[in-house]
Amino acid sequence: MKEVFKAVHVAELPDFLARIGVAEDFKAGKLRCFACERPMTTENFRAVTRVAGKLVFFCSDESCLQRGTQGGMTNERLPG
């Protein structure tokens, strides 16, 4: 199976979030880390993927990122 990885520079983050349809929720502090539930910010945003068809976000905490790569989570291609 082919994996697709995208990198987004912090300067491009607002455009990326708009393309995936979550810019307003991000600005309002409604998006939370899938692993630890911390609100996502420009400073702590690290990754986004899909789990069971739903977008999920991860903060920059290393333990959250590790949890995101364990437990059978599957990546699907993101828009944009």
PAKE-379422 format. One record per residue: residue number from 1; residue in three letters; x, y, z of N, C-alpha, C in turn. Coordinates in steps of 0.05 Angstrom, whole numbers, plus 32768, in hexadecimal, padded with zeros to 4 digits. Layout:
! residues N
> i, aa, n.east, n.north, n.up, ca.east, ca.north, ca.up, c.east, c.north, c.up
> NUM, ala, X, Y, Z, X, Y, Z, X, Y, Z
...
END
This chain:
! residues 80
> i, aa, n.east, n.north, n.up, ca.east, ca.north, ca.up, c.east, c.north, c.up
> 1, met, 8011, 7FE8, 8000, 8000, 8000, 8000, 8012, 8019, 8000
> 2, lys, 800B, 802C, 7FF0, 801A, 8045, 7FED, 8011, 8058, 8003
> 3, glu, 8024, 8064, 8011, 801E, 8079, 8025, 8023, 8094, 8019
> 4, val, 8012, 80A8, 801F, 8016, 80C3, 8015, 801B, 80D5, 802D
> 5, phe, 8032, 80E3, 802D, 8039, 80F6, 8042, 803A, 8112, 8036
> 6, lys, 802F, 8125, 8044, 8031, 8141, 803B, 803D, 8151, 8052
> 7, ala, 804D, 8164, 804A, 8058, 8177, 805E, 804C, 8192, 8058
> 8, val, 8046, 81A1, 806E, 803B, 81BB, 806B, 804B, 81CE, 807D
> 9, his, 8056, 81E3, 8070, 8065, 81F7, 8080, 8051, 8207, 8090
> 10, val, 805A, 8210, 80A7, 8048, 821F, 80B9, 803C, 8238, 80AA
> 11, ala, 804A, 8243, 8098, 8040, 825A, 8089, 8029, 8252, 8076
> 12, glu, 8028, 8238, 806F, 8013, 822E, 805D, 7FFC, 8221, 806D
> 13, leu, 7FFE, 8220, 8087, 7FEA, 8212, 8098, 7FCE, 821D, 8094
> 14, pro, 7FCA, 8238, 8095, 7FAE, 8242, 8091, 7FA2, 8239, 8077
> 15, asp, 7FB1, 8239, 8061, 7FA6, 8230, 8047, 7FA0, 8212, 8047
> 16, phe, 7FB2, 8203, 8053, 7FAE, 81E6, 8055, 7F94, 81E0, 8065
> 17, leu, 7F91, 81ED, 807C, 7F79, 81E8, 808C, 7F60, 81F0, 807E
> 18, ala, 7F61, 8206, 806E, 7F4A, 820E, 805E, 7F44, 81F9, 8049
> 19, arg, 7F58, 81EE, 803C, 7F54, 81DA, 8027, 7F46, 81C1, 8032
> 20, ile, 7F4D, 81BA, 804B, 7F40, 81A1, 8056, 7F27, 81A8, 8066
> 21, gly, 7F1F, 81C2, 8066, 7F05, 81CA, 8071, 7F04, 81CD, 808F
> 22, val, 7F1A, 81D2, 809C, 7F1A, 81D5, 80B9, 7F25, 81EF, 80C3
> 23, ala, 7F2A, 8202, 80B2, 7F37, 821B, 80BA, 7F28, 822A, 80D0
> 24, glu, 7F0E, 822C, 80CE, 7EFE, 823A, 80E2, 7EFE, 822C, 80FD
> 25, asp, 7EFC, 8211, 80FC, 7EFD, 8202, 8115, 7F19, 8205, 8122
> 26, phe, 7F2E, 8205, 8112, 7F49, 8208, 811C, 7F4B, 8223, 812A
> 27, lys, 7F43, 8238, 811C, 7F44, 8254, 8128, 7F35, 8256, 8142
> 28, ala, 7F1E, 8248, 8143, 7F0C, 8249, 815B, 7F16, 8237, 8172
> 29, gly, 7F2C, 8228, 816D, 7F36, 8216, 8182, 7F25, 81FD, 8185
> 30, lys, 7F16, 81F5, 8171, 7F05, 81DE, 8173, 7F13, 81C4, 816C
> 31, leu, 7F2A, 81C5, 815F, 7F38, 81AD, 8157, 7F4A, 81A5, 816E
> 32, arg, 7F4A, 818B, 8174, 7F59, 8181, 818A, 7F6B, 8169, 8181
> 33, cys, 7F81, 8165, 818F, 7F92, 814F, 818A, 7F83, 8135, 818F
> 34, phe, 7F85, 8123, 817C, 7F77, 8109, 817E, 7F80, 80F9, 8196
> 35, ala, 7F99, 80FC, 819D, 7FA5, 80EC, 81B3, 7FA1, 80F8, 81CF
> 36, cys, 7FA6, 8112, 81D1, 7FA6, 811E, 81EC, 7F90, 8133, 81F1
> 37, glu, 7F81, 813A, 81DC, 7F6A, 814D, 81DD, 7F72, 816A, 81E1
> 38, arg, 7F8C, 8170, 81DF, 7F94, 818C, 81E1, 7F8A, 819B, 81C8
> 39, pro, 7F82, 81B4, 81CC, 7F7A, 81C4, 81B4, 7F91, 81C7, 81A1
> 40, met, 7F8C, 81C5, 8187, 7FA0, 81C9, 8173, 7FA6, 81E7, 816F
> 41, thr, 7FBF, 81ED, 816D, 7FC7, 8209, 8168, 7FDC, 8209, 8152
> 42, thr, 7FE3, 8220, 8148, 7FF8, 8222, 8134, 8013, 8218, 8140
> 43, glu, 8017, 821C, 8159, 8030, 8214, 8167, 8032, 81F6, 816B
> 44, asn, 801B, 81E9, 8170, 801D, 81CC, 8176, 8013, 81B9, 8160
> 45, phe, 8009, 81C4, 814A, 7FFF, 81B3, 8134, 8016, 81A3, 8129
> 46, arg, 8012, 8188, 8126, 8027, 8177, 811B, 801D, 8166, 8104
> 47, ala, 8005, 815A, 8107, 7FFC, 8148, 80F2, 7FDE, 8146, 80F0
> 48, val, 7FD5, 813E, 80D9, 7FB8, 8138, 80D4, 7FB7, 811F, 80C3
> 49, thr, 7FA4, 810E, 80C9, 7FA0, 80F6, 80B9, 7F82, 80EF, 80BB
> 50, arg, 7F7A, 80D9, 80AF, 7F5F, 80D0, 80B0, 7F5E, 80B6, 80C0
> 51, val, 7F4A, 80B3, 80D1, 7F45, 809A, 80DF, 7F28, 8095, 80DB
> 52, ala, 7F22, 807E, 80CF, 7F06, 8076, 80C9, 7EF8, 808C, 80B9
> 53, gly, 7F07, 8099, 80A7, 7EFB, 80AE, 8096, 7EF9, 80C9, 80A2
> 54, lys, 7F00, 80CC, 80BB, 7EFF, 80E6, 80CA, 7F1A, 80F2, 80CD
> 55, leu, 7F1C, 810C, 80C8, 7F36, 811A, 80CD, 7F3C, 811B, 80EA
> 56, val, 7F55, 8113, 80F1, 7F5E, 8115, 810D, 7F79, 8124, 810D
> 57, phe, 7F7E, 8132, 8122, 7F96, 8144, 8124, 7FA7, 813B, 813B
> 58, phe, 7FC1, 8140, 8139, 7FD4, 813A, 814E, 7FE5, 8152, 8155
> 59, cys, 7FE9, 8156, 816E, 7FFB, 816B, 8177, 8018, 8162, 8175
> 60, ser, 802A, 8174, 817C, 8047, 816E, 8179, 8052, 815E, 8190
> 61, asp, 8042, 8156, 81A4, 804C, 8145, 81B9, 8054, 812A, 81AE
> 62, glu, 806C, 8122, 81B2, 8077, 8109, 81A7, 8066, 80F1, 81AE
> 63, ser, 805B, 80EF, 81C6, 804B, 80D8, 81CE, 8031, 80D8, 81BE
> 64, cys, 8026, 80EF, 81B7, 800E, 80EF, 81A7, 8013, 80E5, 818B
> 65, leu, 802A, 80ED, 8180, 8031, 80E4, 8165, 8036, 80C6, 8165
> 66, gln, 8042, 80BC, 817A, 8047, 809F, 817C, 802D, 8090, 817D
> 67, arg, 801A, 809A, 818D, 7FFF, 808D, 818E, 7FF2, 808D, 8173
> 68, gly, 7FF7, 80A2, 8163, 7FEB, 80A4, 8149, 7FF5, 8090, 8135
> 69, thr, 800D, 8085, 813A, 8018, 8071, 8127, 8014, 8055, 8131
> 70, gln, 8007, 8051, 8147, 8002, 8037, 8152, 7FE4, 8031, 8152
> 71, gly, 7FDD, 8019, 8157, 7FC1, 8011, 815B, 7FB1, 800E, 8141
> 72, gly, 7FBE, 800A, 812B, 7FB0, 8004, 8112, 7FA3, 801B, 8105
> 73, met, 7FAB, 8033, 810B, 7FA1, 804B, 80FE, 7FA9, 804A, 80E1
> 74, thr, 7F97, 8051, 80CF, 7F9E, 8051, 80B2, 7F9D, 806D, 80A7
> 75, asn, 7FAF, 8073, 8096, 7FB0, 808D, 8088, 7FA1, 808B, 806E
> 76, glu, 7F92, 80A0, 8068, 7F85, 80A3, 804E, 7F8F, 80BD, 8042
> 77, arg, 7F8E, 80BF, 8029, 7F98, 80D7, 801B, 7F87, 80EF, 8023
> 78, leu, 7F94, 8105, 802A, 7F86, 811E, 8031, 7F82, 812F, 8019
> 79, pro, 7F6D, 813F, 8019, 7F69, 8152, 8002, 7F7E, 8167, 8002
> 80, gly, 7F82, 8173, 7FEA, 7F94, 818A, 7FE8, 7FAE, 8182, 7FDF
END
